[in-house]
Amino acid sequence: MAKLEVNIGALQLKNPVMTASGTFGYGLEFQDFVPLSEIGGIIVKGTTLKPREGNDYPRMAETAMGMLNCVGLQNKGADYFCEHIYPQLPPTGGTYIVNVSGSSPEDYAACAARIDALEGIPAIELNISCPNVKDGGMAFGVTCAGAASVVRAVRQAYHKTLIVKLSPNVTDITEIARAVEAEGADAVSLINTLMGMAVDIEKRQKTLSIGTGGLSGPCIKPVALRMVYQVAHSVAIPVIGLGGITTARDALEFLMCGARAIEIGTANFLDPAVTIRVRDGINDWLDSHGIADVNDIVGTIA
């Protein structure tokens, strides 16, 4: 069996397969379907400083080879996670990472500080695609200055592994990656969802309650793969790849393009055990090609 352990900065994962935030709940919902301890990392649903109700329904729509969602970060807040969810996490349930969101750098930092105090959570993933209320609703992650402001604030409040999740809805994602690296990010994960919309032709109106939503699923994989390749060649910190991964072959493509680890999102809705299937598929491919360590294939696409 090949060596599957990978490092994301100081964070060590038993294998490179993780779950993407918003697609695996808190992990607890899936423990009857998959052994949580065998997943490389479980990134829990987006957590904000204060509770959020999310957007009105309908907030999901199927598309060709994918789905749209505008859930709107519905969650019960950081205090609820710390007091009610965290104590339920099994001590041998794998590596838990909290996805942190906010509406200002101060919100992000305060939420991150709450999570910093939890001994069993070794890392956070910053979602910088949230609205920047100070600048009229623009997402932090679409400008270098906005992204840097959030990471700078969080880095002062958070002392463990800091992963920054990048938005693909930008002109040059490598510029954003370099900006967050300069402010102390330990790793970047990409891509978040692409902006899209759907139309109900019978009602002659937009399908989603707020009109637009995040597009995910196999249809975005070529875009994600290209962006991971570009960012991996632009920064020195580790890159985590995600976007349309459903098979071990998909995961291997991301690893070869420079990702140190990968996240599986939409595919969890179709197959709750997809993470284990992908992990085993990676191992089988490595064994069949005589490769003893998964790290040996990372970034091998020139």
C-alpha beads as a LAMMPS data file, in Angstrom:
LAMMPS data file: protein, C-alpha beads

302 atoms
301 bonds

1 atom types
1 bond types

-500.0 500.0 xlo xhi
-500.0 500.0 ylo yhi
-500.0 500.0 zlo zhi

Masses

1 110.0

Atoms # bond

1 1 1 0.000 0.000 0.000
2 1 1 1.308 3.422 -0.944
3 1 1 2.046 6.153 1.599
4 1 1 -0.901 8.557 1.522
5 1 1 0.002 11.007 4.304
6 1 1 0.327 14.632 3.198
7 1 1 1.188 17.874 4.981
8 1 1 -0.573 21.202 4.588
9 1 1 1.914 23.414 6.369
10 1 1 2.002 22.130 9.953
11 1 1 -1.221 20.200 9.414
12 1 1 -0.731 16.479 8.776
13 1 1 -3.474 14.524 7.025
14 1 1 -3.617 10.718 6.898
15 1 1 -4.571 10.942 3.220
16 1 1 -5.177 13.767 0.724
17 1 1 -8.973 13.376 0.460
18 1 1 -11.146 15.879 2.334
19 1 1 -14.786 16.924 2.286
20 1 1 -15.727 20.396 1.054
21 1 1 -17.570 22.753 3.365
22 1 1 -21.325 22.833 2.946
23 1 1 -21.551 19.330 1.490
24 1 1 -20.881 17.131 4.518
25 1 1 -22.625 18.945 7.368
26 1 1 -20.596 18.544 10.536
27 1 1 -19.588 15.018 9.572
28 1 1 -21.848 13.625 12.291
29 1 1 -24.689 13.328 9.785
30 1 1 -22.607 10.879 7.723
31 1 1 -21.122 8.646 10.433
32 1 1 -23.647 5.872 9.723
33 1 1 -22.549 5.762 6.082
34 1 1 -18.777 6.245 6.168
35 1 1 -16.002 5.730 8.763
36 1 1 -15.112 9.348 9.548
37 1 1 -11.696 8.373 10.879
38 1 1 -10.633 7.242 7.394
39 1 1 -11.260 10.605 5.720
40 1 1 -8.211 12.827 5.389
41 1 1 -10.034 15.925 6.587
42 1 1 -13.607 16.982 7.274
43 1 1 -14.317 20.641 6.583
44 1 1 -17.538 21.492 8.368
45 1 1 -20.265 23.802 7.074
46 1 1 -19.644 27.534 6.968
47 1 1 -19.599 29.135 10.413
48 1 1 -20.146 32.814 11.142
49 1 1 -19.748 34.822 14.337
50 1 1 -23.516 35.279 14.730
51 1 1 -26.341 32.957 13.600
52 1 1 -27.560 33.324 10.011
53 1 1 -30.912 32.253 8.615
54 1 1 -29.689 31.983 5.032
55 1 1 -31.657 32.917 1.932
56 1 1 -35.308 32.226 1.156
57 1 1 -36.350 29.118 -0.756
58 1 1 -35.923 27.978 -3.474
59 1 1 -32.185 28.008 -3.047
60 1 1 -31.042 24.970 -5.021
61 1 1 -31.416 24.039 -8.688
62 1 1 -30.075 21.184 -10.797
63 1 1 -28.068 21.970 -13.912
64 1 1 -26.383 19.872 -16.575
65 1 1 -23.536 18.046 -14.788
66 1 1 -23.885 20.210 -11.698
67 1 1 -26.038 22.226 -9.347
68 1 1 -26.669 25.801 -8.266
69 1 1 -27.124 26.845 -4.658
70 1 1 -27.767 30.079 -2.796
71 1 1 -28.167 28.665 0.716
72 1 1 -26.570 31.789 2.167
73 1 1 -24.378 30.351 4.924
74 1 1 -27.258 29.238 7.148
75 1 1 -25.771 28.276 10.516
76 1 1 -26.295 28.790 14.251
77 1 1 -23.098 30.750 14.837
78 1 1 -19.658 30.179 16.328
79 1 1 -20.813 29.943 19.951
80 1 1 -23.333 27.229 19.073
81 1 1 -20.625 25.271 17.244
82 1 1 -18.226 25.560 20.179
83 1 1 -20.807 24.677 22.825
84 1 1 -22.959 22.072 21.069
85 1 1 -21.307 20.624 17.954
86 1 1 -17.644 20.501 18.983
87 1 1 -18.271 18.310 22.084
88 1 1 -20.034 15.748 19.858
89 1 1 -17.136 15.297 17.444
90 1 1 -15.645 11.823 17.951
91 1 1 -12.039 11.968 19.212
92 1 1 -10.985 9.502 16.508
93 1 1 -13.220 11.000 13.847
94 1 1 -10.464 12.341 11.626
95 1 1 -9.122 15.853 11.180
96 1 1 -11.792 18.528 11.577
97 1 1 -11.428 21.933 9.944
98 1 1 -13.917 24.774 10.374
99 1 1 -14.917 26.934 7.418
100 1 1 -15.102 30.530 8.701
101 1 1 -17.097 33.333 7.082
102 1 1 -17.961 36.910 7.965
103 1 1 -19.201 40.272 6.763
104 1 1 -16.157 42.316 7.833
105 1 1 -12.519 41.591 8.713
106 1 1 -13.440 42.087 12.361
107 1 1 -16.207 39.476 12.112
108 1 1 -13.845 36.978 10.521
109 1 1 -11.198 37.577 13.180
110 1 1 -13.642 37.247 16.074
111 1 1 -15.055 33.998 14.682
112 1 1 -11.558 32.621 14.059
113 1 1 -10.548 33.479 17.628
114 1 1 -13.459 31.387 18.953
115 1 1 -12.285 28.404 16.907
116 1 1 -8.643 28.994 17.877
117 1 1 -9.529 28.081 21.451
118 1 1 -10.723 24.593 20.473
119 1 1 -7.885 22.150 21.044
120 1 1 -9.276 19.516 18.680
121 1 1 -9.594 21.813 15.649
122 1 1 -6.124 22.226 14.073
123 1 1 -7.075 24.455 11.143
124 1 1 -9.653 26.783 9.650
125 1 1 -10.600 27.509 6.055
126 1 1 -11.508 31.133 5.337
127 1 1 -14.349 31.663 2.884
128 1 1 -13.522 35.075 1.417
129 1 1 -16.372 35.023 -1.084
130 1 1 -18.728 36.647 1.431
131 1 1 -20.183 40.152 1.002
132 1 1 -18.028 43.004 2.202
133 1 1 -20.597 45.256 3.860
134 1 1 -18.118 48.111 4.167
135 1 1 -17.649 48.277 0.404
136 1 1 -21.228 47.948 -0.743
137 1 1 -21.652 44.197 -0.890
138 1 1 -18.613 43.266 -2.987
139 1 1 -17.045 39.931 -2.092
140 1 1 -13.737 40.198 -0.217
141 1 1 -12.144 37.563 -2.381
142 1 1 -12.436 39.362 -5.722
143 1 1 -9.785 42.004 -5.018
144 1 1 -6.270 41.676 -3.651
145 1 1 -6.911 44.427 -1.113
146 1 1 -10.137 42.832 0.127
147 1 1 -8.641 39.367 0.430
148 1 1 -5.521 40.701 2.141
149 1 1 -7.570 42.689 4.672
150 1 1 -9.403 39.591 5.880
151 1 1 -6.321 37.389 6.092
152 1 1 -4.368 40.122 7.887
153 1 1 -7.080 40.477 10.543
154 1 1 -7.507 36.730 11.002
155 1 1 -3.779 36.040 11.144
156 1 1 -3.527 38.295 14.206
157 1 1 -6.306 36.377 15.979
158 1 1 -5.674 32.830 14.798
159 1 1 -2.520 30.827 15.511
160 1 1 -3.026 27.450 13.838
161 1 1 -3.061 26.380 10.187
162 1 1 -4.861 29.011 8.098
163 1 1 -6.276 27.905 4.740
164 1 1 -7.837 30.554 2.496
165 1 1 -10.547 29.467 0.043
166 1 1 -10.295 31.430 -3.190
167 1 1 -13.111 32.625 -5.425
168 1 1 -12.888 31.808 -9.144
169 1 1 -14.999 34.856 -10.013
170 1 1 -11.945 37.012 -10.677
171 1 1 -9.797 38.078 -13.605
172 1 1 -6.532 36.594 -12.280
173 1 1 -6.762 34.179 -9.360
174 1 1 -2.971 34.024 -9.013
175 1 1 -2.910 37.667 -7.885
176 1 1 -5.369 36.900 -5.081
177 1 1 -3.355 33.829 -4.085
178 1 1 -0.140 35.828 -3.838
179 1 1 -1.916 38.540 -1.827
180 1 1 -3.162 36.117 0.853
181 1 1 0.185 34.320 0.918
182 1 1 1.871 37.642 1.665
183 1 1 -0.462 38.204 4.624
184 1 1 0.338 34.870 6.263
185 1 1 -1.954 32.247 4.750
186 1 1 -0.504 28.766 5.302
187 1 1 -2.352 27.300 2.293
188 1 1 -5.009 28.122 -0.279
189 1 1 -7.959 26.006 -1.410
190 1 1 -9.639 26.498 -4.779
191 1 1 -11.996 26.835 -6.351
192 1 1 -15.140 28.016 -4.664
193 1 1 -18.320 27.987 -6.762
194 1 1 -18.722 29.866 -10.029
195 1 1 -21.574 32.374 -10.207
196 1 1 -24.502 31.214 -12.309
197 1 1 -28.264 31.341 -12.647
198 1 1 -31.215 29.260 -13.818
199 1 1 -34.566 30.231 -15.344
200 1 1 -38.024 28.675 -15.002
201 1 1 -39.509 29.120 -18.466
202 1 1 -43.055 28.227 -17.370
203 1 1 -43.108 30.839 -14.617
204 1 1 -40.896 33.133 -16.715
205 1 1 -38.756 33.989 -13.749
206 1 1 -35.425 33.184 -12.172
207 1 1 -35.386 29.813 -10.414
208 1 1 -33.400 30.775 -7.312
209 1 1 -34.844 33.127 -4.715
210 1 1 -32.048 35.669 -5.076
211 1 1 -31.566 35.131 -8.809
212 1 1 -28.007 33.853 -8.836
213 1 1 -26.173 31.069 -7.042
214 1 1 -22.938 29.128 -6.857
215 1 1 -22.375 26.547 -9.576
216 1 1 -20.662 23.318 -8.521
217 1 1 -20.266 19.759 -9.780
218 1 1 -18.407 18.040 -12.626
219 1 1 -19.168 20.892 -15.054
220 1 1 -16.695 23.205 -13.289
221 1 1 -13.789 20.740 -13.112
222 1 1 -11.856 21.985 -16.167
223 1 1 -11.958 25.543 -14.816
224 1 1 -10.907 24.402 -11.348
225 1 1 -8.086 22.283 -12.724
226 1 1 -6.722 25.196 -14.754
227 1 1 -6.829 27.552 -11.781
228 1 1 -5.181 25.043 -9.432
229 1 1 -2.380 24.566 -11.952
230 1 1 -1.865 28.320 -12.279
231 1 1 -1.891 28.993 -8.543
232 1 1 0.405 26.056 -7.736
233 1 1 2.956 27.615 -10.088
234 1 1 2.524 31.066 -8.519
235 1 1 2.811 30.538 -4.745
236 1 1 5.120 28.637 -2.406
237 1 1 2.415 27.595 0.075
238 1 1 0.433 24.354 -0.361
239 1 1 -2.582 24.286 -2.666
240 1 1 -5.745 22.269 -2.018
241 1 1 -7.792 21.520 -5.131
242 1 1 -11.547 21.186 -5.454
243 1 1 -14.239 21.587 -8.061
244 1 1 -16.121 18.742 -9.702
245 1 1 -14.109 15.850 -8.265
246 1 1 -16.104 12.615 -8.348
247 1 1 -13.512 9.894 -9.021
248 1 1 -9.951 8.944 -8.133
249 1 1 -8.946 9.904 -11.666
250 1 1 -10.253 13.424 -11.079
251 1 1 -8.333 13.638 -7.809
252 1 1 -5.125 12.417 -9.432
253 1 1 -5.411 15.121 -12.092
254 1 1 -5.579 17.806 -9.403
255 1 1 -2.617 16.311 -7.535
256 1 1 -0.537 16.169 -10.702
257 1 1 -1.417 19.815 -11.406
258 1 1 0.057 20.832 -8.050
259 1 1 -2.595 20.261 -5.389
260 1 1 -1.218 18.745 -2.179
261 1 1 -4.691 17.556 -1.196
262 1 1 -8.203 17.690 -2.617
263 1 1 -11.757 18.307 -1.414
264 1 1 -14.885 16.529 -2.612
265 1 1 -18.114 18.510 -2.534
266 1 1 -21.206 17.953 -4.662
267 1 1 -20.425 14.245 -5.142
268 1 1 -21.131 13.691 -1.427
269 1 1 -24.824 14.256 -2.144
270 1 1 -24.840 11.373 -4.621
271 1 1 -22.577 8.954 -2.753
272 1 1 -21.925 9.564 0.968
273 1 1 -18.922 7.208 0.828
274 1 1 -17.291 8.808 -2.211
275 1 1 -14.325 10.038 -0.145
276 1 1 -13.342 6.488 0.784
277 1 1 -13.841 5.281 -2.780
278 1 1 -11.598 8.067 -4.094
279 1 1 -8.947 7.416 -1.435
280 1 1 -8.860 3.718 -2.314
281 1 1 -8.744 4.551 -6.020
282 1 1 -5.732 6.808 -5.513
283 1 1 -3.967 4.035 -3.617
284 1 1 -4.770 1.460 -6.290
285 1 1 -3.438 3.725 -9.044
286 1 1 -0.217 4.415 -7.136
287 1 1 0.297 0.697 -6.491
288 1 1 -0.354 -0.224 -10.106
289 1 1 2.220 2.334 -11.272
290 1 1 4.862 1.368 -8.705
291 1 1 4.713 4.701 -6.863
292 1 1 5.299 4.376 -3.129
293 1 1 4.290 7.876 -1.964
294 1 1 1.414 10.068 -3.140
295 1 1 3.614 13.138 -2.679
296 1 1 5.771 11.896 -5.557
297 1 1 3.043 12.760 -8.077
298 1 1 2.191 16.222 -6.739
299 1 1 2.970 18.922 -9.283
300 1 1 4.364 16.558 -11.919
301 1 1 2.534 18.349 -14.747
302 1 1 5.065 20.909 -15.978

Bonds

1 1 1 2
2 1 2 3
3 1 3 4
4 1 4 5
5 1 5 6
6 1 6 7
7 1 7 8
8 1 8 9
9 1 9 10
10 1 10 11
11 1 11 12
12 1 12 13
13 1 13 14
14 1 14 15
15 1 15 16
16 1 16 17
17 1 17 18
18 1 18 19
19 1 19 20
20 1 20 21
21 1 21 22
22 1 22 23
23 1 23 24
24 1 24 25
25 1 25 26
26 1 26 27
27 1 27 28
28 1 28 29
29 1 29 30
30 1 30 31
31 1 31 32
32 1 32 33
33 1 33 34
34 1 34 35
35 1 35 36
36 1 36 37
37 1 37 38
38 1 38 39
39 1 39 40
40 1 40 41
41 1 41 42
42 1 42 43
43 1 43 44
44 1 44 45
45 1 45 46
46 1 46 47
47 1 47 48
48 1 48 49
49 1 49 50
50 1 50 51
51 1 51 52
52 1 52 53
53 1 53 54
54 1 54 55
55 1 55 56
56 1 56 57
57 1 57 58
58 1 58 59
59 1 59 60
60 1 60 61
61 1 61 62
62 1 62 63
63 1 63 64
64 1 64 65
65 1 65 66
66 1 66 67
67 1 67 68
68 1 68 69
69 1 69 70
70 1 70 71
71 1 71 72
72 1 72 73
73 1 73 74
74 1 74 75
75 1 75 76
76 1 76 77
77 1 77 78
78 1 78 79
79 1 79 80
80 1 80 81
81 1 81 82
82 1 82 83
83 1 83 84
84 1 84 85
85 1 85 86
86 1 86 87
87 1 87 88
88 1 88 89
89 1 89 90
90 1 90 91
91 1 91 92
92 1 92 93
93 1 93 94
94 1 94 95
95 1 95 96
96 1 96 97
97 1 97 98
98 1 98 99
99 1 99 100
100 1 100 101
101 1 101 102
102 1 102 103
103 1 103 104
104 1 104 105
105 1 105 106
106 1 106 107
107 1 107 108
108 1 108 109
109 1 109 110
110 1 110 111
111 1 111 112
112 1 112 113
113 1 113 114
114 1 114 115
115 1 115 116
116 1 116 117
117 1 117 118
118 1 118 119
119 1 119 120
120 1 120 121
121 1 121 122
122 1 122 123
123 1 123 124
124 1 124 125
125 1 125 126
126 1 126 127
127 1 127 128
128 1 128 129
129 1 129 130
130 1 130 131
131 1 131 132
132 1 132 133
133 1 133 134
134 1 134 135
135 1 135 136
136 1 136 137
137 1 137 138
138 1 138 139
139 1 139 140
140 1 140 141
141 1 141 142
142 1 142 143
143 1 143 144
144 1 144 145
145 1 145 146
146 1 146 147
147 1 147 148
148 1 148 149
149 1 149 150
150 1 150 151
151 1 151 152
152 1 152 153
153 1 153 154
154 1 154 155
155 1 155 156
156 1 156 157
157 1 157 158
158 1 158 159
159 1 159 160
160 1 160 161
161 1 161 162
162 1 162 163
163 1 163 164
164 1 164 165
165 1 165 166
166 1 166 167
167 1 167 168
168 1 168 169
169 1 169 170
170 1 170 171
171 1 171 172
172 1 172 173
173 1 173 174
174 1 174 175
175 1 175 176
176 1 176 177
177 1 177 178
178 1 178 179
179 1 179 180
180 1 180 181
181 1 181 182
182 1 182 183
183 1 183 184
184 1 184 185
185 1 185 186
186 1 186 187
187 1 187 188
188 1 188 189
189 1 189 190
190 1 190 191
191 1 191 192
192 1 192 193
193 1 193 194
194 1 194 195
195 1 195 196
196 1 196 197
197 1 197 198
198 1 198 199
199 1 199 200
200 1 200 201
201 1 201 202
202 1 202 203
203 1 203 204
204 1 204 205
205 1 205 206
206 1 206 207
207 1 207 208
208 1 208 209
209 1 209 210
210 1 210 211
211 1 211 212
212 1 212 213
213 1 213 214
214 1 214 215
215 1 215 216
216 1 216 217
217 1 217 218
218 1 218 219
219 1 219 220
220 1 220 221
221 1 221 222
222 1 222 223
223 1 223 224
224 1 224 225
225 1 225 226
226 1 226 227
227 1 227 228
228 1 228 229
229 1 229 230
230 1 230 231
231 1 231 232
232 1 232 233
233 1 233 234
234 1 234 235
235 1 235 236
236 1 236 237
237 1 237 238
238 1 238 239
239 1 239 240
240 1 240 241
241 1 241 242
242 1 242 243
243 1 243 244
244 1 244 245
245 1 245 246
246 1 246 247
247 1 247 248
248 1 248 249
249 1 249 250
250 1 250 251
251 1 251 252
252 1 252 253
253 1 253 254
254 1 254 255
255 1 255 256
256 1 256 257
257 1 257 258
258 1 258 259
259 1 259 260
260 1 260 261
261 1 261 262
262 1 262 263
263 1 263 264
264 1 264 265
265 1 265 266
266 1 266 267
267 1 267 268
268 1 268 269
269 1 269 270
270 1 270 271
271 1 271 272
272 1 272 273
273 1 273 274
274 1 274 275
275 1 275 276
276 1 276 277
277 1 277 278
278 1 278 279
279 1 279 280
280 1 280 281
281 1 281 282
282 1 282 283
283 1 283 284
284 1 284 285
285 1 285 286
286 1 286 287
287 1 287 288
288 1 288 289
289 1 289 290
290 1 290 291
291 1 291 292
292 1 292 293
293 1 293 294
294 1 294 295
295 1 295 296
296 1 296 297
297 1 297 298
298 1 298 299
299 1 299 300
300 1 300 301
301 1 301 302
